[in-house]
């Protein structure tokens, strides 16, 4: 069946539209034309309802576009059916039951032709009426006036007229010069055509087509005026991309020998939304249809689309050069300098030029008008070949040299202090392009910033703010700010560097915010939206750090371990150990903060540690800036207990949250590889309990807890190394760590880079061997994973000692790692599955907390005098010393009499019958009920039914038969 083998009913068309998206602009136009061709005005409701599904629905645009469609056009209903079939529509379901006769087909065709003819006549009447109104408006408008729109666009009035309130009138004429319509352009840039007016095939001419070597065609007036001012060629305004092909056809028909250049709008934003660029498509197809050529603006900033936008940011000379280059390709001229307007026969436009038709005759409306009216005439002097704006850089700064429209040089404008663009950057996927900016601040300090090119979008406030903060001086005027953006983008350099937004290892080099260690291949640099001040700072010498700081850590497992952790962070990649952390916790004044600050001195000063209290976004940024380095997070109590558990998972899982951009596309997810060290007076479990949350085994695996107290009475210290007290030793270490810092970390990274290949081969096996050594033989897999991290810390400390950095004796670092691992294992409760321990503690704790108040005594369940049980969790039944159940008051009296003897009370037990919902929602809270029941059955704490199921069907007093969880008496007192 063809795409239209039968007449399409309104219902069939409506069904077919359900298979066609309405967001594609080109498809939207063709579907509208097809509906009007088939149904005339009766198809408007279909078109409007279908258009409403689009994300950019505009009721006014729908109506005006519908009115512009011609009834009986070449786009038929078959186009609609074809598009619907591509989306899965089956036209067979809507075919008539009986094939149409030949007579019916003739009748339907004649009805359609009559309808189309009537619609065409009606449209012609509307066009004529609108033309009369346009003529009246044009005649009453002033030839001289003011327009905020022209001022904002930086263009002059060519053949325009003015209404009050700064409104412009742009005439629309046909090939004979007849005025059919006027476009009103309001002060703020809004553009409107009167209802019913003709647009298709009408245009406005700037310049003299008959004398112009080239005829340029553009969409909007401002673009056309810019092109004429830049080139001197005649330019035709087509008003919209849909009319470009009609105007091009008129130009070719009236002037067969003319050389036509279609100057496209580059509709990038539309292309990002729909996948199609209507401006470029229109120019390309129109040029192909009339044997012309086409070009588009190059180097637009984000938000720009046409040659007027290009002139506003890069200067009109850039427009001239781009048009000259495009024409040079056609004419075979080697140098674009030979294509200035002075080398053409084109002449500037006058107010009456727009009334000259394509055959060089004056229209009636233009007769008697004299050219060169005050306020509208344009100088005929074009810029000479040397009159190109350019930038100049010297010790005084960056200077912009501009020229007037007459080609006269203007005074040099100071843009900013001396600034050099030394390279262009891009990431490993050849995206995220940027510029490498280098300059000196006011004190002469060298500054370097790999600036993302995306910061040049908009008005550039963000990147200028960053440069000002880094010490660059920038001119205060608007022109200087705009020229700075142009300067950065137009400086040509062949040098390329790779950029990354994450520090740490990238292939065989180690990237830091202000430097890259290693080389041999392509330069890799850190690039960020803000000028990041490196936290990796140095002061003093390595020898001073080794003698004043590192030496006094000896003999103290916690201090040695924390410092070794700093050396371990850059080795995560080489050892192939996943990210994770440690939490040093204990009482205030135990010395844990001192250990923290000493560890931070490996890479930086007192501002190197960060606080736990920050947003998710901020923490992700901080993590990327500490990738393959030690991340210090101070005072865990500062972070919200509701989110701290998720934060620990996020850090160890090496990636941030997935987020969407403003255009609903996926934003790049932040990634890192980090070893973090936390401290605080409370544990993670204690902190999460404040928000009613419990920890899971994964928390303990990802952040191992180490008690700050080393057990010798000196807090974190086992030995005082000649100091009178732990406080005195802490004071010394903290003081010296703030005087000598950063050199050890840089020295170790350089060592790791130099020996990267050997370390990559040896570290994984060495770490695995030590992990096996410190793990008990029956350890759970969770313990083995954490042992690997402890082993890496020990091995890293030994490597730093081997490299001559620490001044420690061989074996001290690994001994410290063993001691801290043992402390973690002891605090954990052994080498078993910590999740099982947590489950048993939670279950046992429930009965200890609620066994008295929320469980009804079985033997008193039907007793009217029993105490009320609030929020009942189940029943508890008394068992005698020989296991006999007490089911009633009679049983109780028979066994115990009026009073239970203390000996009997001590030897009796209680079993519990827990209601199913309470078990799942309260006892198992935070855990999988199946995991809980399996563990309880394995431990012999839960009585199963005959087929091994976790629940039993019991007859409960006062309730009857019900499935419950029956706990044995041992549940309340298990040792975990």
C-alpha positions in Angstrom: 0.0 0.0 0.0 1.4 3.5 -0.8 1.6 6.2 1.7 -1.8 7.5 0.6 -3.7 4.8 -1.2 -7.0 6.0 0.3 -8.6 9.3 1.5 -7.3 10.1 5.0 -10.0 11.0 7.5 -9.6 13.4 10.3 -9.6 10.5 12.8 -6.9 8.7 10.8 -4.7 11.8 10.6 -5.2 12.3 14.4 -4.1 8.7 15.0 -1.1 9.1 12.7 0.0 12.3 14.5 0.3 10.2 17.7 3.3 8.5 16.1 5.1 11.7 15.1 7.2 13.8 17.6 6.4 17.6 17.3 9.8 18.9 18.5 11.7 18.7 15.2 11.2 22.1 13.5 11.5 20.8 10.0 9.1 18.0 10.5 6.7 20.4 12.3 6.6 22.6 9.2 6.0 19.8 6.8 3.2 18.2 8.9 1.5 21.6 9.1 1.6 22.0 5.3 0.3 18.5 4.8 -2.6 19.1 7.1 -3.6 22.3 5.4 -3.2 20.8 2.0 -5.6 17.9 2.9 -8.1 19.6 5.2 -7.7 23.3 4.6 -8.6 25.5 7.6 -10.4 22.5 9.1 -7.0 21.0 9.9 -5.9 23.7 12.2 -7.2 22.0 15.4 -5.2 18.9 14.5 -2.1 21.0 14.0 -2.5 22.9 17.2 -3.3 19.9 19.4 -0.3 18.0 18.0 2.0 21.0 18.4 1.1 21.3 22.1 3.1 18.1 22.7 6.3 19.9 21.9 8.6 21.2 24.5 8.8 24.7 22.9 5.0 25.1 22.1 4.0 28.7 21.4 0.4 29.2 20.5 1.1 32.5 18.6 3.8 30.9 16.6 1.5 28.0 15.7 -1.2 30.3 14.5 1.1 32.6 12.5 2.9 29.6 10.9 -0.4 28.0 10.0 -1.5 31.2 8.3 1.7 31.2 6.2 0.9 27.8 4.7 -0.6 27.7 1.3 -3.7 25.5 0.7 -3.0 22.9 -1.9 0.7 23.1 -1.6 3.2 20.5 -2.8 3.5 18.9 0.6 0.5 16.5 0.8 -1.0 14.3 3.4 1.2 11.5 2.1 4.1 13.1 3.9 2.2 12.9 7.2 1.4 9.2 6.6 5.1 8.4 5.7 6.4 10.1 8.9 3.8 8.3 11.0 4.8 4.9 9.5 8.4 5.6 10.4 7.2 5.9 14.0 5.2 2.6 13.9 1.8 3.7 12.5 -0.1 1.1 10.4 -2.4 2.9 7.9 -4.2 -0.3 7.1 -6.1 0.0 10.3 -7.8 3.1 9.0 -8.4 2.1 5.4 -12.1 2.2 4.3 -13.8 -1.2 4.3 -14.9 -0.8 0.7 -12.5 0.5 -2.0 -13.6 3.9 -3.5 -15.1 3.9 -7.0 -13.5 5.9 -9.8 -16.4 8.3 -9.6 -15.8 8.8 -5.8 -12.2 9.5 -6.4 -13.0 12.1 -9.1 -15.5 13.7 -6.8 -13.1 13.9 -3.9 -10.4 15.3 -6.1 -12.7 18.0 -7.4 -13.9 18.9 -3.9 -10.3 19.3 -2.8 -9.4 21.4 -5.8 -12.4 23.6 -5.2 -11.5 24.0 -1.5 -7.9 24.8 -2.4 -9.0 27.3 -5.0 -11.3 29.0 -2.6 -8.6 29.1 0.1 -6.1 30.5 -2.4 -8.5 33.3 -3.4 -9.2 34.0 0.3 -5.5 34.2 1.0 -5.0 36.5 -2.0 -7.6 38.9 -0.6 -5.9 38.9 2.8 -2.6 39.6 1.2 -4.0 42.5 -0.9 -5.7 44.0 2.2 -2.5 43.7 4.2 -0.6 45.3 1.4 -2.9 48.3 1.5 -2.4 48.6 5.2 1.3 48.3 4.8 1.4 51.1 2.2 -0.5 53.3 4.5 1.8 52.6 7.4 4.8 53.1 5.2 3.6 56.4 3.9 2.8 57.8 7.3 6.1 56.7 8.9 9.1 59.1 9.2 12.3 58.7 7.1 14.5 60.0 10.0 14.3 58.9 13.6 15.9 57.0 16.4 15.9 53.2 17.1 17.3 51.6 20.3 17.3 48.3 18.3 19.7 49.7 15.7 21.9 51.1 18.4 22.0 47.8 20.3 22.9 45.9 17.1 25.5 48.5 16.0 24.1 48.9 12.5 22.6 51.7 10.4 19.3 52.2 8.8 19.2 51.2 5.1 15.9 52.0 3.5 13.9 51.9 6.8 11.3 54.2 8.3 10.4 55.1 11.9 7.3 55.1 14.1 7.0 56.7 17.5 8.4 54.8 20.4 11.5 53.7 18.6 9.6 51.3 16.3 11.3 50.5 13.0 9.5 49.5 9.8 11.3 47.2 7.3 9.5 46.9 4.0 8.8 43.6 2.2 8.7 43.9 -1.6 8.4 41.4 -4.4 10.5 41.2 -7.5 8.6 44.0 -9.2 9.1 46.3 -6.3 5.6 46.1 -5.0 5.2 46.7 -1.2 3.3 43.8 0.3 4.1 44.0 4.0 6.1 45.7 6.7 8.0 44.2 9.6 7.8 46.1 12.8 10.9 45.9 15.0 10.3 47.2 18.5 12.8 48.9 20.8 13.7 45.7 22.7 14.1 43.7 19.5 10.6 42.1 19.2 9.6 41.5 15.6 6.1 41.3 14.2 4.3 41.0 10.9 0.6 42.1 10.6 -1.9 39.2 10.4 -2.6 38.1 6.9 0.4 39.8 5.3 2.5 38.1 2.7 6.0 37.1 3.5 6.9 34.3 1.2 9.0 35.4 -1.7 9.2 39.0 -0.4 12.4 40.7 0.7 14.2 43.9 1.4 17.4 45.0 -0.5 20.3 46.9 1.0 22.6 48.3 -1.7 22.4 48.2 -5.5 22.0 44.7 -6.8 22.6 45.7 -10.4 26.1 47.1 -9.6 27.2 44.6 -7.0 29.7 41.9 -7.9 28.1 39.5 -5.4 24.6 39.4 -4.0 24.4 38.2 -0.4 21.2 36.8 1.2 20.7 36.8 4.9 17.8 36.1 7.3 17.5 39.1 9.5 17.9 42.8 9.0 20.7 43.4 11.5 22.7 40.5 9.9 22.2 42.0 6.4 23.1 45.5 7.5 26.3 44.1 9.1 27.3 42.2 6.0 26.7 45.3 3.8 28.8 47.5 6.1 31.6 44.9 6.1 31.7 44.2 2.4 29.9 46.9 0.5 28.0 44.2 -1.5 24.3 44.3 -2.0 22.5 42.2 0.7 18.9 40.8 0.5 16.9 40.4 3.7 14.8 37.2 3.7 13.4 37.7 7.2 13.4 34.0 8.2 15.0 30.7 7.2 11.8 29.4 5.6 11.7 32.3 3.2 15.4 32.1 2.2 14.8 29.5 -0.5 11.9 31.6 -2.0 14.0 34.8 -2.0 17.0 32.9 -3.5 14.7 31.6 -6.3 13.5 35.1 -7.1 17.0 36.4 -7.2 18.1 33.7 -9.6 15.0 34.1 -11.8 15.4 37.9 -12.1 19.2 37.9 -12.4 20.4 34.6 -13.9 24.0 35.7 -14.0 24.3 37.0 -10.4 26.7 35.4 -8.0 24.7 34.5 -4.9 26.1 33.9 -1.5 23.7 32.5 1.2 25.0 33.8 4.6 23.5 31.4 7.0 22.6 31.7 10.7 24.3 29.1 12.7 21.5 27.9 14.9 23.6 25.8 17.3 21.2 26.0 20.2 18.3 24.6 18.1 20.7 21.9 16.9 21.5 20.9 20.5 17.7 20.5 21.2 16.6 18.9 18.0 19.6 17.6 16.2 19.1 19.9 13.2 20.4 23.3 12.4 17.6 25.1 10.4 19.7 28.1 9.5 22.5 26.1 7.9 20.1 23.6 6.3 18.1 26.4 4.7 21.2 28.1 3.3 22.8 24.9 2.0 19.6 23.7 0.3 18.8 27.1 -1.1 22.3 27.5 -2.5 22.1 24.1 -4.1 18.7 24.9 -5.7 19.8 28.2 -7.3 23.5 27.3 -8.1 24.8 29.7 -5.5 27.2 29.4 -2.6 26.9 29.6 1.2 28.9 30.4 4.3 28.4 30.7 8.0 30.0 32.8 10.8 33.0 31.1 12.4 34.3 31.7 16.0 31.0 32.6 17.5 30.8 32.8 21.3 28.1 30.7 23.1 24.7 32.3 22.4 25.7 33.8 19.1 24.2 32.7 15.8 24.7 35.2 13.0 27.2 37.6 11.5 25.9 40.5 13.6 26.7 38.5 16.7 30.2 37.9 15.3 30.7 41.6 14.7 29.6 42.4 18.2 32.3 40.2 19.8 35.1 40.0 17.2 34.6 43.2 15.2 33.2 44.0 11.8 36.7 43.4 10.3 36.4 39.8 11.3 33.1 39.6 9.3 34.8 41.2 6.3 37.7 38.7 6.5 35.4 35.7 6.7 33.3 36.8 3.7 36.4 37.6 1.8 37.8 34.2 2.5 34.5 32.5 1.4 34.5 34.5 -1.8 38.2 33.8 -2.4 37.4 30.1 -2.5 35.0 30.8 -5.4 37.1 33.3 -7.3 40.4 31.7 -6.7 42.0 34.8 -5.2 45.1 33.8 -3.2 45.0 36.6 -0.7 41.8 37.7 1.0 43.3 41.2 1.3 42.4 41.7 -2.3 38.8 41.3 -1.6 38.0 44.5 0.3 34.9 46.6 -0.6 37.2 49.1 -2.3 37.9 46.5 -5.0 34.2 46.0 -5.8 31.8 48.1 -7.8 29.3 48.0 -5.0 27.9 51.3 -3.6 26.4 52.1 -0.2 22.6 52.0 0.2 20.4 55.0 0.6 16.8 55.3 2.1 15.3 54.9 -1.4 17.4 51.9 -2.5 15.0 49.5 -1.0 12.4 50.7 -3.5 14.5 49.7 -6.5 13.3 46.5 -8.1 15.4 43.8 -9.5 15.3 45.2 -13.0 16.8 48.5 -11.9 13.6 50.5 -12.1 12.2 52.8 -9.4 8.9 51.8 -7.9 6.1 54.2 -7.6 6.7 54.5 -3.9 10.3 55.6 -4.4 9.8 58.2 -7.1 10.7 61.7 -6.0 12.8 60.6 -3.0 16.3 61.9 -2.8 19.1 59.9 -1.4 21.4 60.9 1.5 18.8 62.1 4.0 20.2 63.4 7.3 20.8 60.6 9.8 20.6 57.8 7.2 23.3 58.3 4.6 26.5 56.2 4.9 30.0 57.2 4.0 31.2 55.7 0.8 34.8 55.5 2.0 35.8 51.9 2.8 38.6 50.8 5.1 41.9 50.4 3.4 43.8 47.1 3.5 45.8 47.9 6.6 42.8 48.9 8.7 42.4 45.7 10.6 41.9 45.7 14.4 44.7 43.9 16.2 46.1 43.2 19.7 49.5 44.1 20.9 51.2 42.8 24.1 54.1 44.4 25.9 55.3 44.9 29.5 52.5 47.5 29.9 49.8 45.0 29.1 47.5 43.9 26.3 46.4 46.7 24.0 43.6 46.8 21.4 44.2 48.8 18.2 40.9 49.6 16.4 39.9 51.7 13.4 37.0 53.9 12.5 34.6 53.0 9.8 36.6 55.3 7.5 39.7 53.3 8.2 41.4 55.8 10.5 43.3 54.4 13.5 41.8 54.9 16.9 43.8 55.4 20.1 45.1 52.1 21.5 42.9 50.8 24.3 44.4 49.1 27.4 42.7 45.8 28.0 44.6 44.2 30.9 48.0 43.7 32.4 50.5 41.5 30.4 48.8 38.2 29.6 49.9 35.4 27.3 48.0 32.5 25.9 50.7 29.9 25.6 48.7 26.7 24.7 45.3 25.3 24.0 44.1 22.5 26.2 41.6 19.6 25.8 40.8 16.4 27.7 41.6 12.8 26.8 38.3 12.6 24.8 39.2 15.8 22.8 36.5 17.7 24.7 36.5 20.3 27.4 38.7 22.7 25.4 40.4 25.6 27.1 43.3 28.0 27.1 46.5 28.1 29.1 46.9 31.6 30.4 50.2 32.8 31.9 50.9 36.1 33.7 52.6 37.7 36.7 50.6 39.2 39.6 51.3 42.5 41.1 54.2 41.1 43.2 55.8 39.4 40.2 54.7 35.9 41.1 54.2 33.8 38.1 50.6 32.6 37.7 49.3 29.9 35.3 45.7 28.9 34.7 44.3 26.3 32.3 41.0 28.1 31.8 38.0 26.1 30.4 36.7 27.7 27.1 33.2 27.3 28.4 33.7 30.2 30.8 33.7 32.5 27.8 30.0 31.8 27.4 27.7 34.6 28.5 29.3 37.8 29.7 32.5 36.3 31.0 32.0 37.5 34.6 33.2 34.2 36.1 36.5 33.9 34.4 37.3 37.7 34.8 36.6 37.3 38.5 39.0 34.4 38.8 41.7 36.3 36.9 41.3 39.4 39.1 41.5 37.2 42.2 44.8 35.7 40.8 46.3 39.1 40.4 45.6 40.1 36.8 44.5 43.7 36.3 41.6 44.2 33.8 40.3 47.4 32.3 37.0 48.6 33.9 35.1 49.5 30.7 32.6 47.3 29.0 34.7 47.4 25.8 37.8 46.3 27.6 36.0 43.3 29.1 34.6 42.3 25.7 37.9 42.7 24.0 39.6 40.5 26.6 37.3 37.6 25.6 38.1 38.3 21.9 41.8 38.4 22.7 41.8 35.1 24.5 39.9 33.3 21.7 41.8 34.8 18.8 45.4 34.3 19.9 46.8 31.5 17.7 49.1 28.9 19.2 50.1 25.5 17.9 51.0 24.2 21.3 48.5 21.7 22.8 48.3 20.2 26.3 46.0 17.6 27.8 43.8 18.8 30.6 42.1 17.1 33.5 39.9 18.2 36.3 41.3 15.5 38.7 44.8 15.6 40.3 46.9 12.5 40.7 48.1 9.9 38.3 47.4 10.2 34.6 49.3 7.5 32.7 53.0 8.0 33.8 52.7 11.5 35.2 51.4 12.9 38.5 49.3 16.1 38.0 49.1 18.7 40.7 47.1 22.0 40.6 50.2 24.0 39.9 52.6 21.5 38.4 53.0 18.2 36.7 55.7 15.7 37.9 57.1 13.4 35.3 57.0 13.7 31.6 58.2 12.1 28.4 54.9 12.3 26.5 52.2 15.0 26.0 52.0 17.7 28.7 49.1 17.1 31.1 47.8 19.9 33.2 45.1 20.5 35.8 42.2 22.5 34.5 39.3 24.0 36.6 36.6 26.5 36.3 38.1 28.6 39.1 41.8 29.4 39.6 42.5 26.8 42.2 45.1 27.7 44.8 47.1 24.6 45.3 46.8 23.0 48.8 50.1 21.3 48.1 52.4 23.9 49.6 56.0 23.7 50.8 58.0 25.4 53.5 61.4 24.6 54.9 63.5 21.7 53.7 63.0 18.0 53.7 65.9 17.6 56.2 64.2 20.0 58.6 60.9 18.1 58.4 62.7 14.8 58.9 64.6 16.0 61.9 62.0 18.2 63.6 58.8 16.3 62.8 59.2 12.8 61.4 62.0 11.7 63.9 59.7 12.4 66.9 57.0 10.1 65.6 59.2 7.0 66.1 58.0 4.5 68.7 54.4 5.7 68.4 52.2 3.4 66.3 49.4 6.0 65.7 51.7 8.8 64.6 53.8 6.5 62.4 50.6 5.1 60.9 49.0 8.5 60.1 52.2 9.8 58.4 52.6 6.5 56.5 48.9 6.9 55.3 50.0 10.1 53.6 52.6 8.2 51.7 50.2 5.4 50.9 47.7 7.7 49.1 49.8 8.1 45.9 50.4 4.4 45.8 46.7 3.3 45.5 46.9 3.3 41.7 50.2 1.4 41.6 49.2 -1.1 44.2 45.7 -1.5 42.6 44.1 -1.0 46.0 40.6 0.5 46.1 39.8 3.8 47.8 39.0 3.8 51.5 39.8 5.4 54.8 40.5 5.3 58.5 38.8 7.0 61.4 40.9 8.0 64.5 38.6 8.4 67.4 38.7 9.0 71.1 38.4 11.4 73.9 39.4 15.1 73.6 43.0 15.9 74.3 44.1 12.3 73.4 46.4 13.6 70.8 44.4 12.5 67.7 44.3 16.1 66.3 48.1 16.2 66.6 48.4 13.0 64.6 46.1 14.6 62.0 48.2 17.7 61.6 51.4 15.8 61.4 50.0 13.6 58.7 48.9 16.8 56.8 52.4 18.2 57.0 53.5 15.6 54.5 51.7 17.5 51.7 50.9 21.0 53.1 50.6 23.4 55.9 47.9 24.0 58.5 45.2 24.6 55.9 45.7 21.2 54.3 43.2 19.3 56.4 39.5 19.9 55.5 36.4 19.9 57.7 33.8 17.2 57.4 31.1 19.9 57.3 30.6 20.6 53.6 27.9 20.0 50.9 27.9 17.0 48.6 29.0 19.1 45.7 31.9 20.6 47.7 33.0 17.3 48.9 33.1 15.9 45.4 35.3 18.8 44.3 37.6 18.4 47.3 37.9 14.6 46.6 38.9 15.3 42.9 41.5 17.8 44.2 42.9 15.1 46.6 42.8 12.2 44.2 45.9 10.0 44.7 46.7 12.1 47.8 45.8 12.0 51.4 42.4 13.6 52.2 42.1 14.7 55.8 38.6 15.3 57.2 38.5 16.8 60.6 35.8 16.3 63.3 33.1 13.8 62.1 30.5 15.3 64.5 30.4 18.4 62.2 28.6 16.5 59.4 24.9 15.8 59.4 24.4 12.3 60.9 21.7 11.6 58.3 24.1 11.8 55.4 27.5 10.8 56.9 27.0 7.1 56.1 26.2 7.8 52.4 29.2 10.2 52.3 31.6 7.4 53.5 30.2 5.2 50.8 30.6 7.9 48.1 34.2 8.6 49.0 35.2 4.9 49.0 33.2 4.2 45.8 35.3 6.8 43.9 32.5 8.7 42.2 30.0 11.4 42.9 26.4 11.7 42.2 24.9 11.7 38.6 23.4 15.1 37.8 21.7 16.7 34.8 22.7 19.9 33.0 20.4 22.8 32.3 19.8 21.1 28.9 18.7 17.9 30.5 21.8 16.0 29.4 24.0 14.0 31.8 26.7 16.0 33.5 30.1 14.5 33.7 30.3 12.5 37.0 33.2 13.5 39.3 35.7 10.6 39.9 38.7 10.2 42.2 40.9 7.7 43.9 41.5 8.7 47.5 42.8 7.5 50.8 41.1 9.5 53.5 41.8 10.0 57.2 39.0 11.1 59.6 39.0 12.0 63.2 36.5 12.8 66.0 35.4 12.1 69.5 32.7 9.7 68.4 32.5 6.7 66.1 30.6 6.6 62.9 28.0 4.3 64.5 27.5 6.6 67.4 27.0 9.6 65.1 24.5 7.8 62.8 22.5 6.6 65.8 21.7 10.3 66.6 19.7 10.3 63.3 18.1 6.9 64.0 20.3 5.2 61.5 22.5 2.1 61.9 25.8 1.2 60.3 26.3 -1.6 57.9 29.2 -3.9 57.3 30.2 -1.8 54.3 30.8 1.3 56.5 33.3 -0.6 58.6 35.0 -1.9 55.5 35.2 1.5 53.8 36.3 3.4 56.9 38.2 1.4 59.5 38.0 2.7 63.1 41.2 3.0 65.1 41.1 3.9 68.7 43.3 7.0 69.4 44.3 5.7 72.8 47.4 3.5 72.4 46.9 2.0 75.9 50.0 3.3 77.6 48.5 6.2 79.4 49.8 8.9 77.0 46.8 9.0 74.5 48.1 8.4 71.0 51.6 8.0 72.2 53.4 4.8 73.4 56.7 6.7 74.1 57.4 10.3 74.7 60.8 10.5 73.0 62.3 12.6 75.8 59.5 15.0 76.3 58.0 15.4 79.8 54.4 14.6 78.7 52.2 13.7 75.8 50.9 17.3 75.7 54.5 18.6 75.4 55.3 16.2 72.5 52.1 17.2 70.8 52.9 20.9 71.1 56.3 20.3 69.6 55.0 18.2 66.7 52.2 20.6 65.8 54.5 23.7 66.0 57.2 22.2 63.8 54.6 20.8 61.4 53.5 24.3 60.8 57.1 25.5 60.1 58.3 22.6 57.9 55.8 21.0 55.5 55.1 19.8 52.0 58.6 18.7 51.0 58.2 15.1 52.1 55.1 14.6 49.9 56.7 16.1 46.8 59.9 14.1 47.3 57.9 10.9 47.7 55.8 11.6 44.6 58.9 12.3 42.6 60.3 9.0 43.9 57.1 7.1 42.9 57.1 8.7 39.4 60.8 7.7 38.8 60.1 4.1 40.0 56.5 3.8 38.8 57.1 0.7 36.6 58.9 -1.2 39.2 56.4 -0.3 42.0 53.5 -1.3 39.8 55.0 -4.7 39.4 56.1 -5.2 43.1 53.5 -3.4 45.2 50.4 -5.6 44.5 52.1 -8.8 45.6 54.0 -7.2 48.5 50.8 -5.7 49.9 48.9 -9.0 49.4 51.6 -10.9 51.3 51.6 -8.5 54.3 47.7 -8.6 54.3 47.8 -12.4 54.6 50.4 -12.2 57.3 48.4 -9.8 59.6 45.0 -11.5 59.0 43.9 -14.3 61.3 43.5 -17.6 59.4 39.7 -17.7 59.8 39.1 -14.1 58.8 36.0 -13.1 57.0 36.4 -11.5 53.5 35.6 -8.1 54.9 38.6 -8.3 57.2 40.9 -9.3 54.4 39.8 -6.3 52.3 40.6 -3.9 55.2 43.9 -5.7 55.9 45.0 -4.9 52.4 44.6 -1.1 53.1 46.5 -1.4 56.4 49.2 -3.4 54.6 49.5 -0.7 51.9 50.0 2.0 54.6 52.8 -0.1 56.2 54.5 -0.7 52.9 54.3 3.0 51.9 56.0 4.0 55.2 58.8 1.5 54.5 59.2 2.9 50.9 59.4 6.4 52.2 62.1 5.3 54.6 64.0 3.5 51.8 63.8 6.7 49.8 65.5 8.6 52.7 62.5 10.7 53.5 61.4 9.7 57.0 64.5 8.9 58.9 62.8 5.9 60.5 64.4 2.5 61.0 63.4 -0.4 58.7 60.3 -2.2 59.9 58.9 0.6 62.0 56.1 1.5 59.6 55.0 -2.1 59.1 55.0 -2.6 62.9 52.8 0.4 63.3 50.4 -0.9 60.6 50.2 -4.2 62.5 49.5 -2.5 65.8 46.7 -0.3 64.3 45.2 -3.3 62.5 45.1 -5.2 65.7 43.4 -2.2 67.4 40.8 -2.1 64.6 40.2 -5.8 64.9 39.8 -5.6 68.6 37.3 -2.7 68.4 35.5 -4.6 65.7 34.9 -7.6 67.9 37.0 -10.1 66.0 37.7 -11.3 62.5 34.2 -12.6 61.7 31.4 -11.1 59.7 30.7 -7.7 61.2 27.3 -7.6 59.7 26.4 -10.8 61.6 27.6 -9.2 64.8 25.5 -6.1 64.1 22.4 -8.3 63.4 22.8 -10.3 66.6 23.3 -7.2 68.7 20.3 -5.5 67.2 18.0 -8.6 67.7 19.2 -9.2 71.2 18.9 -5.5 72.0 15.3 -5.5 70.9 14.4 -8.1 73.5 16.5 -6.5 76.2 14.7 -3.2 75.6 11.2 -4.4 75.0 10.9 -7.8 76.6 9.1 -6.5 79.6 6.8 -3.8 78.2 5.7 -5.0 74.8 5.2 -8.7 75.2 2.1 -10.1 76.8 2.4 -13.0 79.2 1.0 -16.1 77.6 -0.6 -17.4 80.7 -2.3 -14.1 81.5 -3.4 -13.2 78.0 -7.1 -13.8 78.8 -6.9 -12.4 82.3 -9.2 -9.4 82.8 -6.9 -8.0 85.5 -3.6 -8.2 83.5 -1.8 -5.0 82.8 -2.3 -3.4 79.4 0.4 -3.8 76.8 1.0 -0.8 74.6 2.2 -1.4 71.0 2.3 -5.1 71.4 5.2 -6.9 69.8 4.0 -10.5 70.6 3.8 -12.9 73.5 6.2 -14.4 76.0 5.8 -17.7 77.6 7.3 -18.9 80.9 9.2 -22.2 80.8 10.1 -24.2 83.9 13.5 -25.5 84.7 12.7 -28.7 82.8 11.3 -26.8 79.9 7.6 -27.2 80.7 5.5 -24.4 79.2 3.2 -22.4 81.5 0.1 -21.9 79.4 -2.5 -20.6 81.9 -2.9 -19.2 85.3 -3.9 -22.6 86.5 -0.5 -24.0 85.3 1.3 -21.2 86.9 -0.4 -21.7 90.3 0.1 -25.5 90.1 3.8 -25.1 89.5 4.7 -22.1 91.6 1.8 -21.6 94.0 1.0 -18.1 95.2 4.6 -16.9 94.9 7.5 -17.9 92.7 10.5 -19.0 94.8 13.7 -17.0 93.9 15.4 -20.3 92.9 12.6 -21.1 90.6 12.6 -17.7 89.2 16.3 -17.8 88.4 16.1 -21.2 86.8 13.0 -20.5 84.7 13.2 -19.1 81.2 11.1 -17.2 78.6 10.5 -17.9 75.0 9.1 -15.2 72.7 6.5 -15.3 69.9 7.0 -12.2 67.7 4.4 -10.9 65.3 5.5 -11.0 61.7 5.2 -7.3 61.0 7.1 -6.3 64.1 9.9 -8.8 63.1 10.2 -7.4 59.6 9.9 -3.7 60.4 11.6 -3.3 63.8 13.8 -6.3 64.6 15.2 -6.5 61.1 15.3 -2.7 60.5 18.2 -1.9 58.2 18.9 -5.6 57.3 17.4 -8.1 54.9 14.9 -10.2 56.8 16.0 -13.3 55.0 19.6 -12.7 56.1 18.5 -12.2 59.7 16.4 -15.4 59.8 19.1 -17.5 58.2 21.6 -16.3 60.8 19.2 -16.8 63.7 18.5 -20.4 62.5 22.2 -21.1 62.1 22.8 -19.9 65.7 20.0 -22.0 67.0 18.0 -19.0 68.3 14.9 -19.4 66.2 12.6 -22.4 66.3 11.6 -23.4 62.8 8.5 -25.2 61.5 8.5 -28.8 60.4 9.9 -28.0 56.9 12.6 -25.7 58.2 10.7 -22.4 57.6 11.5 -19.4 59.7 7.8 -18.8 60.8 5.6 -21.3 62.7 1.8 -21.5 62.8 1.0 -21.1 66.5 -2.3 -20.8 68.3 -2.0 -17.6 70.2 -4.1 -16.9 73.3 -6.9 -14.5 72.5 -6.0 -14.4 68.8 -6.0 -17.9 67.4 -3.9 -19.5 64.8 -1.2 -17.1 63.3 2.3 -17.4 61.8 4.9 -15.9 64.1 8.6 -16.0 64.8 9.3 -18.2 67.8 12.5 -17.3 69.6 14.3 -19.5 72.0 15.1 -18.3 75.6 18.8 -17.8 74.7 18.0 -14.8 72.5 18.0 -12.3 75.3 21.4 -13.1 76.6 23.6 -14.1 73.6 27.2 -13.0 73.7 28.2 -11.0 70.7 
